[in-house]
Amino acid sequence: MFQATLDIVDECDLTYLHVFPFSSRSGTPAAKMPQLERKIIKQRSRSLRSKAAIKLAEFFDSQEGLVHDVLLEKNARGLTPQFAPVKIMNCDQSAITPGTIVRMKITKHDKKCLFAEQI
């Protein structure tokens, strides 16, 4: 069953996962289900986080060189239409108006954030 979770990440080409280990709460239907050892739960969480990091890096790799309309936020940051975080490079901080959409070219990434320059 866990392999199906890993497979769906690939099949749906998911690029961001919020992973946390399941913990049953008494009185809930899930508490009545067979429980896995804590060691297995932690290992599966690590595996899923590792896959998530790989998928996000692949997505960021695919963005390099592309041009996006970036929604500007404060502190020289923004978001692409896909909600990927962007750090805006080589710009005058005072010229950034949060809420503005600006055409940007993605130049690189650090596996956590895209970096872009205004075109």
Secondary structure as UniProt FT lines:
FT   HELIX           2..11
FT   TURN            12..13
FT   TURN            26..27
FT   HELIX           29..32
FT   HELIX           38..63
FT   TURN            64..65
FT   STRAND          67..72
FT   STRAND          77..79
FT   TURN            81..82
FT   STRAND          85..88
FT   HELIX           93..95
FT   TURN            98..99
FT   STRAND          101..109
FT   STRAND          114..118
//
